[in-house]
Amino acid sequence: MRGMKGMREGKKIRFTDSRGRELFTLPDGGLLQITYGNGEDYFALCYYLNDSQVSIDGKVYDILEFARRMENNGIDYAPA
């Protein structure tokens, strides 16, 4: 994964709901707060890959598929 030097200024990760409606953006290399149904929080590093894919803690996700998974599992996510 890229280090701080590899971050591209101005690149924004566009997080959406499962229908593609924009919820928020994060800068490349930003932190995502993931809140599980039991109230436990997890913080994940996110890297921009392209307009439809993001790396979240080293795992590549399609933005819409990530949103579907989170909604199906009752997990909230927001900028940290």
BELFEN-V432308 format. One record per residue. N is the residue number from 0. PHI is phi in degrees with one decimal (none if undefined). OMEGA is omega in whole degrees, 0 to 359 (none if undefined). Layout:
N_PHI_OMEGA ; N_PHI_OMEGA
//
This chain:
0_none_180 ; 1_-68.9_172 ; 2_-90.7_181 ; 3_-59.3_180 ; 4_-63.4_184 ; 5_-83.2_181 ; 6_-67.2_180 ; 7_-98.1_180 ; 8_-61.6_176 ; 9_87.7_178 ; 10_-75.5_180 ; 11_-119.8_175 ; 12_-93.8_183 ; 13_-98.7_177 ; 14_-87.3_182 ; 15_-128.5_168 ; 16_-84.8_185 ; 17_-69.6_177 ; 18_-97.7_177 ; 19_90.2_178 ; 20_-79.6_183 ; 21_-64.0_177 ; 22_-102.0_181 ; 23_-169.8_174 ; 24_-122.7_173 ; 25_-126.9_173 ; 26_-72.1_174 ; 27_-54.6_182 ; 28_89.2_181 ; 29_-80.0_180 ; 30_-102.2_176 ; 31_-108.8_175 ; 32_-96.1_180 ; 33_-112.5_182 ; 34_-115.5_181 ; 35_-80.2_182 ; 36_-56.7_179 ; 37_-85.0_179 ; 38_90.8_180 ; 39_-71.2_178 ; 40_-104.4_176 ; 41_-134.1_180 ; 42_-115.9_185 ; 43_-125.8_174 ; 44_-77.2_183 ; 45_-122.2_178 ; 46_-125.4_177 ; 47_-67.4_174 ; 48_-109.7_173 ; 49_-162.2_186 ; 50_-63.7_181 ; 51_-117.9_181 ; 52_-130.8_180 ; 53_-138.9_171 ; 54_-99.6_179 ; 55_-116.5_185 ; 56_50.6_174 ; 57_87.6_178 ; 58_-106.6_182 ; 59_-84.7_178 ; 60_-127.2_164 ; 61_-76.2_184 ; 62_-55.3_181 ; 63_-67.6_179 ; 64_-66.3_176 ; 65_-59.0_180 ; 66_-60.6_179 ; 67_-59.9_180 ; 68_-60.4_181 ; 69_-64.5_179 ; 70_-62.6_180 ; 71_-62.3_182 ; 72_-99.6_178 ; 73_66.4_182 ; 74_-107.3_177 ; 75_-95.8_176 ; 76_-145.0_184 ; 77_-160.3_175 ; 78_-60.3_179 ; 79_-90.4_none
//
